[in-house]
């Protein structure tokens, strides 16, 4: 099944961080990727996110303003299973 692609917009880059806004239309995905940095996500839309991983799918319910952190090396495809747009800001720590 073909999915639309999530869109990203670099908001800020410094010597120590990359700040990116990610927007997911309903059903959109990032595509499989491996994180090159530790990162923190701040959720701007309440709803669910699905991660497709080597160990299966993980669906997480997230609240507006919630944040979470993950280490370098995480490998996954992030998908918006909601019937509405999902938005978050990702801060990568160089």
Secondary structure, DSSP 4 states (H G I P E B T S, - for coil): ---PBPEEEEEEE-SSEEEEEEEE-TT-B--SEE-SSEEEEEESS-EEEEEEETTEEEEEEE-TT-EEEE-TT-EEEEE--SSS-EEEEEEEE-
